[in-house]
Amino acid sequence: MPPSFVEDRRKAALKVYEEAEVPTWRRSGFWTTTLRNLDLDALEPRRYDDLDDVDSRIVQEHLGDEEHAALIVQRGASVVHTDVSDDRVIVMPLEQAVEEHPDLVEEWFAKRLPHDEGKFPAGNAAFWTGGVFVHVPDNVRIEKPIQAVWLIDEPGTVQWAHTLVVVGEHAEVKIREYFLAPGFEGQALHAGAFELYARPGAQVDLAHYQDWGTGEVHDLSVRRVEIARDARVKWVPIHLGGRLTKQTLDIITAEPGSDMRHTGMYFTERDEHLDLFTTDRHEAGHTTGDTVWKGALTGDSRASYEGLIHIVPGASETDTYLQTHQMLLSPKAKGDAIPSLIVETDNVKASHGGTVGELDQDQIFYMMTRGVPRAEAVRVLVEGYFEEVVQRLEDPGLEDLVRRRIADKLKGAEDQVREFIGERAEAA
């Protein structure tokens, strides 16, 4: 039987889930994310015994042959593969960890993930299965990445996902999570919860890669990172596919000396809908942060990014910056880039900036005068625009994957981008 701290939370969360309505999110009075087209009652957690050949190919395509310290794969509601090559770390299904390491899990489990923040956080707290647990002990340096893969390969699937990562004092580690699906017809839901705790002096290199393919995958997730004294977390989220994505991503610099570097990107296409809200929250003084997000939109897609710097009372001597940029590559795409700031104390450095725009016609014209075709000029400029984010991955295999997917998306939207850029050039 699972420990009481898990079961008690499940029961409390189930009550919230059953009483809560399916939400509609409104951003700044004019942006709406709705689930009216999602048939939630038709979805179910599908269980599997292992990976089939198609799933194995999906994992191989995205992860390549890179060596890892550990790899764990969850397909639907079931962990179907676990491989740990470094015995200094604990990497296992969260369901297993609550049985084998109850004291360690209880100390950190859901510390920053209240179950009553809404219907889907409550649903995750009540229904999560399988899950991922990672513990890196104090003073352990892991050079190879720890990788977790979340697969949805059938329509009608709901995946209640929970990842808990605890990185000990002065430990160093690379964490990679991949969210993958082949193209299929029909709906699916990934309702995820991610929590990472970087203990004093820890150094964490974290990346999330999302590419749900061309199916109707809805992603409703909350991800939170807490950074303790003199610890540092570099976090690079990559969003490259999903019919509807509504995510909250929060970094908390919780103790003096903590530092965060948060650099993300997204590329939307077709009729995709993306709604991201990130928070750089400073709960202690003498903390530092830097947030940079870049996005591009094609087709009829919609994307809203809102970033918030929040410096609480008493967190003086904070130094942080937020910038967000968005590039429109289609006349029908619509986007918002909204930086915001709440400062509740004195003696801080905090600033933000945001842009929404199109490709620079002068740069395109200059490249064309040097013999570069217009389509090639557009490709070079868009890829260069994202390169700041890609290079911060500091992971050759993942960098190559992201660059390939950007190139694929540009090629798929080549006609509409060429038409859009041509119209702008004629207007100028």
Sine and cosine of phi, psi and omega as CSV:
sin_phi,cos_phi,sin_psi,cos_psi,sin_omega,cos_omega
0.00,0.00,0.71,-0.70,0.03,-1.00
-0.87,0.49,0.49,-0.87,0.03,-1.00
-0.84,0.54,0.40,-0.92,-0.09,-1.00
-0.90,0.44,-0.52,0.86,-0.05,-1.00
-0.91,0.42,-0.45,0.89,0.07,-1.00
-0.98,0.19,-0.75,0.67,-0.06,-1.00
-0.92,0.40,-0.63,0.78,0.03,-1.00
-0.88,0.47,-0.65,0.76,0.01,-1.00
-0.93,0.36,-0.63,0.77,0.03,-1.00
-0.86,0.51,-0.70,0.71,-0.04,-1.00
-0.90,0.43,-0.71,0.71,0.01,-1.00
-0.90,0.43,-0.64,0.76,-0.01,-1.00
-0.93,0.36,-0.61,0.80,0.01,-1.00
-0.87,0.49,-0.64,0.77,0.02,-1.00
-0.88,0.47,-0.69,0.72,0.03,-1.00
-0.90,0.44,-0.70,0.71,-0.03,-1.00
-0.87,0.50,-0.70,0.71,-0.05,-1.00
-0.93,0.36,-0.49,0.87,-0.04,-1.00
-1.00,0.04,-0.38,0.92,-0.09,-1.00
-0.99,0.14,0.58,-0.81,0.10,-1.00
-0.99,0.14,0.41,-0.91,0.14,-0.99
-0.90,0.44,0.84,-0.54,-0.16,-0.99
-0.98,0.18,0.35,-0.94,0.27,-0.96
-0.85,-0.53,0.78,-0.62,-0.05,-1.00
-0.98,-0.20,0.77,-0.64,0.05,-1.00
-0.89,-0.45,0.78,-0.62,-0.06,-1.00
-0.94,-0.34,0.85,-0.52,0.11,-0.99
0.82,0.58,0.45,0.89,0.12,-0.99
1.00,0.10,-0.13,0.99,-0.08,-1.00
-0.67,-0.74,-0.12,0.99,-0.05,-1.00
-0.93,-0.37,0.79,-0.62,-0.07,-1.00
-0.82,-0.57,0.73,-0.69,0.17,-0.99
-0.90,-0.44,0.87,-0.49,-0.08,-1.00
-0.80,-0.60,0.49,-0.87,0.03,-1.00
-0.95,-0.31,0.42,0.91,-0.09,-1.00
-0.89,0.46,-0.39,0.92,0.00,-1.00
-1.00,-0.07,-0.01,1.00,0.00,-1.00
-1.00,-0.01,0.85,-0.53,0.04,-1.00
-1.00,0.00,0.99,0.13,-0.10,-0.99
-0.88,0.47,-0.59,0.81,-0.04,-1.00
-0.92,0.38,-0.34,0.94,-0.03,-1.00
-1.00,0.05,-0.07,1.00,-0.05,-1.00
-0.99,-0.13,0.52,-0.86,0.00,-1.00
-0.54,-0.84,0.45,-0.90,0.06,-1.00
-0.97,0.26,0.90,-0.44,-0.03,-1.00
-1.00,-0.08,0.73,-0.69,-0.06,-1.00
-0.95,-0.31,0.56,-0.83,-0.05,-1.00
-0.68,-0.74,0.34,-0.94,0.04,-1.00
-1.00,-0.09,-0.49,0.87,-0.06,-1.00
-0.31,-0.95,-0.05,-1.00,0.10,-1.00
-1.00,0.09,0.63,-0.78,0.16,-0.99
-1.00,-0.09,-0.04,-1.00,-0.09,-1.00
-0.89,0.45,-0.62,0.79,-0.01,-1.00
-0.91,0.42,-0.72,0.70,0.00,-1.00
-0.90,0.44,-0.64,0.77,0.03,-1.00
-0.87,0.49,-0.64,0.77,0.03,-1.00
-0.92,0.39,-0.61,0.79,0.04,-1.00
-0.88,0.48,-0.71,0.70,0.02,-1.00
-0.89,0.46,-0.72,0.69,-0.02,-1.00
-0.89,0.46,-0.65,0.76,-0.02,-1.00
-0.87,0.49,-0.62,0.79,-0.09,-1.00
-1.00,-0.03,-0.55,0.84,-0.04,-1.00
-0.99,-0.13,-0.32,0.95,0.01,-1.00
0.90,0.43,-0.50,-0.87,-0.05,-1.00
-0.97,-0.23,0.29,0.96,-0.06,-1.00
-0.89,0.46,0.71,-0.70,0.07,-1.00
-0.94,0.34,0.50,-0.87,-0.03,-1.00
-0.67,-0.74,0.41,-0.91,0.13,-0.99
-0.97,0.24,-0.52,0.86,0.05,-1.00
-0.31,-0.95,0.48,-0.88,0.07,-1.00
-0.65,-0.76,0.78,-0.63,0.07,-1.00
-0.75,-0.66,0.71,-0.71,-0.08,-1.00
-0.81,-0.58,0.80,-0.60,0.12,-0.99
-0.92,-0.39,0.83,-0.56,0.06,-1.00
-0.95,-0.31,0.88,-0.47,-0.07,-1.00
0.86,0.50,-0.85,-0.53,-0.04,-1.00
-0.99,-0.11,0.06,1.00,-0.16,-0.99
-0.82,-0.58,0.70,-0.71,0.21,-0.98
-0.96,0.27,0.87,-0.50,-0.12,-0.99
-0.92,-0.39,-0.11,0.99,0.00,-1.00
-0.40,-0.92,0.74,-0.67,0.11,-0.99
-0.64,-0.76,0.79,-0.61,0.02,-1.00
-0.67,-0.74,0.90,-0.44,0.00,-1.00
-0.88,-0.48,0.91,-0.41,-0.03,-1.00
-0.98,-0.19,-0.15,0.99,0.03,-1.00
-0.88,-0.48,0.95,-0.30,-0.12,-0.99
-0.98,0.20,0.10,0.99,0.08,-1.00
-0.99,0.15,-0.25,0.97,-0.06,-1.00
-0.91,-0.41,0.38,-0.93,0.14,-0.99
-0.97,-0.25,0.88,-0.47,0.11,-0.99
-0.71,-0.71,0.90,-0.44,-0.07,-1.00
-0.33,-0.94,0.23,-0.97,0.12,-0.99
-0.84,0.54,0.64,-0.77,0.00,-1.00
-0.87,0.49,-0.59,0.81,0.06,-1.00
-0.85,0.52,-0.61,0.79,0.05,-1.00
-0.95,0.31,-0.62,0.78,-0.05,-1.00
-0.91,0.42,-0.59,0.81,-0.01,-1.00
-0.93,0.38,-0.36,0.93,0.07,-1.00
-1.00,0.07,-0.68,0.74,-0.14,-0.99
-1.00,-0.04,-0.42,0.91,-0.02,-1.00
-0.73,-0.68,0.83,0.56,-0.13,-0.99
-0.89,0.46,-0.61,0.79,-0.03,-1.00
-0.91,0.40,-0.68,0.73,0.00,-1.00
-0.92,0.39,-0.71,0.71,-0.02,-1.00
-0.92,0.40,-0.69,0.72,-0.05,-1.00
-0.87,0.49,-0.56,0.83,-0.02,-1.00
-0.87,0.49,-0.54,0.84,-0.15,-0.99
-0.89,-0.46,-0.34,0.94,-0.12,-0.99
-0.83,0.55,0.87,-0.48,0.07,-1.00
0.88,0.48,0.39,0.92,0.02,-1.00
-0.85,0.53,-0.61,0.79,-0.01,-1.00
-0.92,-0.38,0.28,0.96,-0.04,-1.00
-0.80,-0.60,0.98,0.19,0.06,-1.00
-0.86,0.52,0.60,-0.80,-0.03,-1.00
-0.99,0.12,-0.13,0.99,-0.11,-0.99
-0.94,-0.35,0.51,0.86,0.02,-1.00
-1.00,0.06,-0.04,1.00,-0.01,-1.00
0.42,-0.91,0.05,-1.00,-0.09,-1.00
-0.89,0.46,-0.70,0.71,-0.10,-0.99
-0.98,0.19,-0.61,0.79,0.20,-0.98
-0.85,0.52,-0.61,0.79,0.07,-1.00
-0.92,0.40,-0.67,0.75,0.04,-1.00
-0.88,0.48,-0.65,0.76,0.04,-1.00
-0.89,0.45,-0.71,0.71,0.00,-1.00
-0.90,0.45,-0.53,0.85,-0.04,-1.00
-0.99,0.12,-0.60,0.80,-0.24,-0.97
-0.91,-0.42,-0.05,1.00,-0.13,-0.99
-0.82,0.57,0.59,-0.81,0.03,-1.00
-0.71,-0.71,0.36,-0.93,0.02,-1.00
0.91,0.42,-0.98,-0.19,0.09,-1.00
0.99,0.11,0.13,-0.99,-0.03,-1.00
-0.79,-0.62,0.75,-0.67,0.11,-0.99
-0.81,-0.59,0.78,-0.62,0.02,-1.00
-0.78,-0.62,0.78,-0.62,0.13,-0.99
-0.75,-0.66,0.85,-0.53,0.08,-1.00
-0.95,-0.30,0.91,-0.42,-0.07,-1.00
-0.91,0.42,0.24,-0.97,0.02,-1.00
-0.82,0.57,0.64,-0.77,0.15,-0.99
0.91,0.42,0.26,0.96,0.03,-1.00
-0.99,-0.13,0.76,-0.65,0.01,-1.00
-0.93,-0.37,0.90,-0.44,-0.03,-1.00
-0.96,-0.27,0.90,-0.43,-0.06,-1.00
-0.99,0.12,-0.63,0.77,0.00,-1.00
-0.99,0.11,0.51,-0.86,-0.08,-1.00
-0.95,0.31,0.48,-0.88,0.22,-0.98
-0.99,-0.13,0.85,-0.53,-0.15,-0.99
-0.89,-0.46,0.70,-0.72,0.10,-0.99
-0.82,-0.57,0.70,-0.72,-0.04,-1.00
-0.84,-0.54,0.76,-0.65,0.08,-1.00
-0.92,-0.38,0.88,-0.47,-0.05,-1.00
-0.92,-0.40,0.69,-0.72,0.24,-0.97
-0.81,-0.58,0.89,-0.46,-0.08,-1.00
-0.84,-0.54,0.14,0.99,0.05,-1.00
-0.67,-0.74,0.64,-0.77,0.13,-0.99
-0.92,0.39,0.34,-0.94,-0.03,-1.00
0.99,0.12,0.13,0.99,-0.08,-1.00
-0.99,-0.12,0.67,-0.74,0.25,-0.97
-0.89,-0.45,0.75,-0.67,-0.02,-1.00
-0.87,-0.49,0.95,-0.30,0.06,-1.00
-1.00,-0.03,0.97,-0.25,-0.21,-0.98
-0.94,-0.33,0.69,-0.72,0.06,-1.00
-0.66,-0.75,0.82,-0.58,0.08,-1.00
-0.87,-0.49,0.75,-0.66,0.07,-1.00
-0.83,-0.56,0.85,-0.52,0.00,-1.00
-0.83,-0.56,0.79,-0.61,0.08,-1.00
-0.83,-0.56,0.87,-0.49,-0.02,-1.00
-0.94,-0.35,0.89,-0.47,-0.13,-0.99
-0.93,0.36,0.09,-1.00,-0.05,-1.00
-0.87,0.49,0.76,-0.65,0.06,-1.00
0.85,0.52,0.37,0.93,0.10,-0.99
-1.00,0.07,0.35,-0.94,0.04,-1.00
-0.73,-0.68,0.70,-0.72,-0.06,-1.00
-0.35,-0.94,0.45,-0.90,0.15,-0.99
-0.93,-0.36,0.80,-0.60,0.02,-1.00
-0.89,-0.45,0.77,-0.64,0.04,-1.00
-0.79,-0.61,0.78,-0.63,0.14,-0.99
-0.86,-0.51,0.71,-0.70,0.01,-1.00
-0.87,-0.49,0.68,-0.73,0.00,-1.00
-0.85,-0.53,0.94,-0.33,-0.26,-0.97
-0.73,-0.68,0.53,-0.85,0.11,-0.99
-0.41,-0.91,0.61,-0.79,0.16,-0.99
-0.97,0.24,0.24,-0.97,0.08,-1.00
-0.94,0.35,0.78,-0.62,0.09,-1.00
-0.55,-0.83,0.33,-0.94,0.03,-1.00
-1.00,-0.04,0.73,-0.68,-0.01,-1.00
0.89,-0.46,0.14,-0.99,-0.12,-0.99
-0.99,-0.12,0.43,-0.90,0.13,-0.99
-0.46,-0.89,0.34,-0.94,-0.04,-1.00
-0.72,-0.70,0.77,-0.64,0.21,-0.98
-0.92,-0.39,0.92,-0.38,0.03,-1.00
-0.92,-0.39,0.99,-0.16,-0.21,-0.98
-0.95,-0.32,0.41,-0.91,0.13,-0.99
-0.69,-0.73,0.79,-0.61,0.00,-1.00
-0.78,-0.63,0.72,-0.69,0.07,-1.00
-0.65,-0.76,0.73,-0.69,0.02,-1.00
-0.74,-0.67,0.71,-0.70,0.00,-1.00
-0.85,-0.53,0.92,-0.38,0.04,-1.00
-0.99,-0.12,0.93,-0.36,-0.06,-1.00
-0.97,0.24,0.15,-0.99,-0.11,-0.99
-0.78,0.63,0.77,-0.63,0.05,-1.00
0.98,0.21,0.00,1.00,-0.02,-1.00
-0.94,0.33,0.45,-0.89,0.05,-1.00
-0.80,-0.60,0.90,-0.44,-0.11,-0.99
-0.82,-0.57,0.77,-0.64,0.09,-1.00
-0.94,-0.34,0.96,-0.29,-0.14,-0.99
-0.89,-0.46,0.70,-0.71,0.08,-1.00
-0.64,-0.77,0.63,-0.77,0.12,-0.99
-0.87,-0.50,0.75,-0.66,0.01,-1.00
-0.84,-0.54,0.90,-0.44,-0.02,-1.00
-0.91,-0.41,0.84,-0.54,0.13,-0.99
-0.53,-0.85,1.00,-0.01,-0.07,-1.00
-0.99,0.11,0.12,0.99,0.08,-1.00
0.97,0.25,-0.35,-0.94,-0.13,-0.99
-0.99,-0.12,0.01,1.00,0.01,-1.00
-0.98,0.22,-0.04,-1.00,-0.02,-1.00
-1.00,-0.05,0.88,0.48,0.03,-1.00
-1.00,0.04,0.80,-0.60,0.09,-1.00
-0.97,-0.22,0.76,-0.65,-0.01,-1.00
-0.88,-0.48,0.91,-0.41,0.02,-1.00
-0.84,-0.54,0.99,-0.16,-0.19,-0.98
-0.69,-0.72,0.43,-0.90,0.12,-0.99
-0.81,-0.58,0.77,-0.63,0.03,-1.00
-0.78,-0.62,0.77,-0.64,-0.06,-1.00
-0.71,-0.71,0.64,-0.77,-0.01,-1.00
-0.78,-0.63,0.79,-0.62,0.06,-1.00
-0.92,-0.39,0.76,-0.66,-0.07,-1.00
-0.88,-0.47,0.83,-0.55,-0.05,-1.00
-1.00,0.00,-0.12,-0.99,-0.11,-0.99
-0.82,0.57,0.79,-0.62,0.10,-0.99
0.86,0.51,0.29,0.96,0.08,-1.00
-1.00,-0.05,0.30,-0.95,-0.01,-1.00
-0.65,-0.76,0.71,-0.71,0.07,-1.00
-0.80,-0.61,0.80,-0.60,0.15,-0.99
-0.96,-0.28,0.86,-0.51,-0.12,-0.99
-0.82,-0.57,0.84,-0.55,-0.01,-1.00
-0.83,-0.56,0.99,-0.16,0.11,-0.99
-1.00,0.04,0.69,-0.73,0.00,-1.00
-0.84,-0.54,0.86,-0.51,0.00,-1.00
-0.90,-0.43,0.94,-0.35,-0.09,-1.00
-0.79,-0.62,0.30,0.95,0.07,-1.00
0.22,-0.98,0.66,-0.75,0.03,-1.00
0.32,-0.95,0.75,-0.66,-0.04,-1.00
-0.85,0.52,-0.75,0.67,0.07,-1.00
-0.64,-0.77,0.81,-0.58,0.02,-1.00
-0.81,-0.58,0.82,-0.57,0.11,-0.99
-0.78,-0.63,0.95,-0.31,-0.08,-1.00
-0.75,-0.66,0.55,-0.84,0.17,-0.99
-0.90,-0.43,0.80,-0.60,-0.01,-1.00
-0.81,-0.59,0.89,-0.46,-0.10,-1.00
-0.84,-0.54,0.69,-0.72,0.16,-0.99
-0.87,-0.49,0.77,-0.64,0.00,-1.00
-0.90,-0.43,0.92,-0.39,0.16,-0.99
-1.00,0.06,0.98,-0.19,-0.28,-0.96
-1.00,-0.07,-0.31,0.95,-0.07,-1.00
-0.64,-0.77,0.38,-0.92,-0.03,-1.00
-0.82,0.57,0.62,-0.79,0.03,-1.00
1.00,0.05,-0.12,0.99,-0.01,-1.00
-0.97,0.26,0.55,-0.84,-0.10,-1.00
-0.65,-0.76,0.66,-0.75,0.05,-1.00
-0.76,-0.65,0.58,-0.81,0.11,-0.99
-0.79,-0.61,0.92,-0.39,-0.13,-0.99
-0.85,-0.53,0.95,-0.31,-0.07,-1.00
-0.78,-0.63,0.88,-0.47,-0.08,-1.00
-0.75,-0.66,0.20,-0.98,0.03,-1.00
-0.48,-0.88,0.38,-0.93,0.10,-0.99
-0.52,-0.85,0.48,-0.87,0.04,-1.00
-0.64,-0.77,0.94,-0.33,-0.04,-1.00
-0.98,-0.22,0.45,-0.89,-0.02,-1.00
-0.53,-0.85,0.08,-1.00,0.02,-1.00
0.76,0.65,-0.78,-0.63,-0.01,-1.00
-0.95,-0.32,0.49,0.87,-0.01,-1.00
-0.91,0.42,0.50,-0.87,0.01,-1.00
-0.79,-0.61,0.85,-0.53,-0.05,-1.00
-0.82,-0.57,0.77,-0.64,-0.01,-1.00
-0.71,-0.71,0.96,-0.27,-0.05,-1.00
-0.90,-0.44,0.67,-0.74,0.11,-0.99
-0.75,-0.67,0.86,-0.51,0.01,-1.00
-0.88,-0.48,0.53,-0.85,0.01,-1.00
-0.78,-0.62,0.76,-0.64,0.17,-0.99
-0.96,-0.27,0.99,-0.11,-0.13,-0.99
-0.96,-0.27,0.84,-0.55,0.00,-1.00
-0.96,-0.28,0.93,-0.38,-0.03,-1.00
-0.98,-0.19,-0.04,1.00,0.02,-1.00
-0.58,-0.82,0.41,-0.91,0.04,-1.00
-0.97,0.24,0.17,-0.99,0.00,-1.00
0.84,0.54,0.70,0.72,0.07,-1.00
-0.87,-0.50,0.37,-0.93,-0.05,-1.00
-0.72,-0.69,0.42,-0.91,0.00,-1.00
-0.35,-0.94,0.35,-0.94,0.05,-1.00
-0.44,-0.90,0.84,-0.55,-0.03,-1.00
-0.83,-0.56,0.80,-0.59,0.05,-1.00
-0.72,-0.70,0.82,-0.57,0.07,-1.00
-0.79,-0.61,0.65,-0.76,0.05,-1.00
-0.74,-0.67,0.66,-0.76,0.01,-1.00
-0.66,-0.75,0.40,-0.92,0.11,-0.99
-0.69,-0.73,0.57,-0.82,-0.08,-1.00
-0.77,-0.63,0.73,-0.68,0.13,-0.99
-0.80,-0.60,0.02,-1.00,0.06,-1.00
0.87,0.49,-0.63,-0.78,0.05,-1.00
-0.98,-0.21,0.36,0.93,-0.13,-0.99
-0.95,0.31,0.35,-0.94,0.05,-1.00
-0.77,-0.64,0.68,-0.73,0.02,-1.00
-0.59,-0.81,0.76,-0.65,0.07,-1.00
-0.81,-0.58,0.82,-0.57,0.11,-0.99
-0.87,-0.49,0.82,-0.57,0.12,-0.99
-0.82,-0.57,0.82,-0.57,0.03,-1.00
-0.90,-0.43,0.68,-0.73,-0.04,-1.00
-0.83,-0.56,0.77,-0.64,0.27,-0.96
-0.99,-0.13,0.82,-0.57,0.00,-1.00
-0.79,-0.61,0.92,-0.39,0.02,-1.00
-0.94,-0.33,0.92,-0.40,-0.14,-0.99
-0.99,0.15,0.26,-0.97,0.04,-1.00
-0.82,0.57,0.71,-0.71,0.03,-1.00
1.00,-0.03,-0.18,0.98,-0.06,-1.00
-1.00,-0.01,0.84,0.54,-0.01,-1.00
-0.97,0.25,0.22,-0.98,-0.05,-1.00
0.89,0.46,0.49,0.87,0.11,-0.99
-1.00,0.02,0.61,-0.79,0.01,-1.00
-0.73,-0.69,0.93,-0.37,-0.07,-1.00
-0.47,-0.88,0.36,-0.93,-0.07,-1.00
-0.53,-0.85,0.57,-0.82,0.02,-1.00
-0.74,-0.67,0.76,-0.65,0.13,-0.99
-0.67,-0.74,0.62,-0.79,0.01,-1.00
-0.68,-0.74,0.69,-0.72,-0.05,-1.00
-0.72,-0.70,0.58,-0.81,-0.05,-1.00
-0.65,-0.76,0.72,-0.70,-0.04,-1.00
-0.89,-0.46,0.83,-0.55,0.04,-1.00
-1.00,-0.05,0.80,-0.59,-0.02,-1.00
-0.88,-0.48,0.21,0.98,-0.01,-1.00
-0.50,-0.86,0.59,-0.81,0.01,-1.00
-0.93,0.36,-0.33,0.94,-0.04,-1.00
-0.99,-0.12,-0.21,0.98,0.02,-1.00
-0.96,0.29,0.56,-0.83,0.00,-1.00
-0.74,-0.67,0.69,-0.72,-0.05,-1.00
-0.50,-0.87,0.34,-0.94,0.09,-1.00
-0.72,-0.70,0.61,-0.79,0.13,-0.99
-0.76,-0.64,0.95,-0.32,-0.21,-0.98
-0.84,-0.55,0.98,-0.21,0.13,-0.99
-1.00,0.01,0.58,-0.81,0.01,-1.00
-0.57,-0.82,0.26,-0.97,-0.19,-0.98
-0.53,-0.85,0.78,-0.63,0.14,-0.99
-0.81,-0.58,0.90,-0.44,0.01,-1.00
-0.86,-0.52,0.87,-0.50,-0.08,-1.00
-0.90,-0.43,0.40,0.91,0.04,-1.00
-0.44,-0.90,0.13,-0.99,-0.01,-1.00
-0.98,-0.19,0.15,-0.99,0.12,-0.99
0.87,0.50,0.85,0.53,0.05,-1.00
-0.72,-0.70,0.31,-0.95,0.18,-0.98
-0.90,-0.44,0.91,-0.42,-0.03,-1.00
-0.51,-0.86,0.81,-0.59,0.00,-1.00
-0.53,-0.85,0.27,-0.96,-0.02,-1.00
-0.47,-0.88,0.31,-0.95,0.06,-1.00
-0.38,-0.93,0.43,-0.90,-0.01,-1.00
-0.47,-0.88,0.54,-0.84,0.03,-1.00
-0.65,-0.76,0.54,-0.84,0.20,-0.98
-0.75,-0.66,0.83,-0.55,-0.07,-1.00
-0.36,-0.93,-0.25,-0.97,-0.03,-1.00
-0.82,-0.57,0.08,-1.00,0.06,-1.00
-0.89,0.46,0.56,-0.83,-0.01,-1.00
-0.96,0.28,0.91,-0.42,-0.03,-1.00
-0.90,0.43,-0.53,0.85,0.01,-1.00
-0.91,0.41,-0.63,0.77,0.03,-1.00
-0.92,0.40,-0.67,0.74,0.04,-1.00
-0.89,0.47,-0.72,0.70,0.00,-1.00
-0.87,0.49,-0.69,0.73,-0.01,-1.00
-0.87,0.50,-0.71,0.70,-0.02,-1.00
-0.91,0.41,-0.59,0.81,0.02,-1.00
-0.93,0.38,-0.57,0.82,0.05,-1.00
-0.92,0.38,-0.31,0.95,0.04,-1.00
-0.99,-0.12,0.23,0.97,0.10,-0.99
1.00,-0.02,0.14,0.99,0.01,-1.00
-1.00,0.01,0.85,-0.53,0.04,-1.00
-0.85,0.52,0.45,-0.89,-0.08,-1.00
-0.85,0.53,-0.71,0.71,-0.02,-1.00
-0.87,0.49,-0.65,0.76,0.02,-1.00
-0.93,0.38,-0.62,0.78,0.04,-1.00
-0.88,0.47,-0.68,0.73,0.03,-1.00
-0.88,0.48,-0.71,0.70,-0.01,-1.00
-0.86,0.51,-0.73,0.69,-0.02,-1.00
-0.88,0.47,-0.67,0.74,-0.04,-1.00
-0.93,0.36,-0.66,0.75,-0.01,-1.00
-0.93,0.36,-0.70,0.71,0.02,-1.00
-0.90,0.44,-0.63,0.78,0.05,-1.00
-0.91,0.42,-0.58,0.82,0.05,-1.00
-0.86,0.52,-0.64,0.77,-0.03,-1.00
-1.00,0.08,-0.20,0.98,-0.18,-0.98
-0.88,0.47,-0.53,0.85,0.05,-1.00
-0.84,0.55,-0.65,0.76,0.01,-1.00
-0.96,0.30,-0.71,0.70,-0.06,-1.00
-0.86,0.51,-0.69,0.73,-0.05,-1.00
-0.92,0.39,-0.42,0.91,0.02,-1.00
-0.95,0.30,-0.19,0.98,0.10,-0.99
-0.91,0.42,-0.56,0.83,-0.03,-1.00
0.75,0.67,0.73,0.69,-0.05,-1.00
-0.53,-0.85,0.99,-0.13,-0.14,-0.99
-0.81,0.59,-0.68,0.73,-0.02,-1.00
-0.90,0.43,-0.71,0.70,0.00,-1.00
-0.94,0.34,-0.61,0.79,0.07,-1.00
-0.86,0.51,-0.72,0.70,0.00,-1.00
-0.89,0.46,-0.65,0.76,0.04,-1.00
-0.88,0.48,-0.72,0.69,-0.03,-1.00
-0.90,0.43,-0.68,0.73,0.01,-1.00
-0.89,0.46,-0.65,0.76,0.03,-1.00
-0.89,0.45,-0.67,0.74,-0.03,-1.00
-0.93,0.36,-0.60,0.80,0.08,-1.00
-0.88,0.47,-0.71,0.70,0.01,-1.00
-0.89,0.47,-0.65,0.76,0.03,-1.00
-0.88,0.47,-0.69,0.73,-0.03,-1.00
-0.92,0.40,-0.65,0.76,0.05,-1.00
-0.90,0.43,-0.65,0.76,0.01,-1.00
-0.91,0.42,-0.64,0.77,0.01,-1.00
-0.91,0.42,-0.48,0.88,-0.02,-1.00
-0.97,-0.26,0.31,0.95,-0.15,-0.99
-0.85,0.53,-0.69,0.73,-0.06,-1.00
-0.91,0.42,-0.74,0.67,-0.04,-1.00
-0.93,0.36,-0.57,0.82,0.03,-1.00
-0.92,0.39,-0.68,0.73,0.01,-1.00
-0.88,0.48,-0.68,0.73,0.01,-1.00
-0.90,0.43,-0.69,0.73,-0.03,-1.00
-0.90,0.43,-0.72,0.69,-0.01,-1.00
-0.91,0.41,-0.63,0.78,0.02,-1.00
-0.89,0.45,-0.67,0.74,0.02,-1.00
-0.89,0.46,-0.66,0.75,0.00,-1.00
-0.91,0.41,-0.61,0.79,0.01,-1.00
-0.91,0.42,-0.67,0.75,0.02,-1.00
-0.91,0.42,-0.62,0.78,0.01,-1.00
-0.91,0.42,-0.57,0.82,-0.03,-1.00
-0.95,0.30,0.00,0.00,0.00,0.00
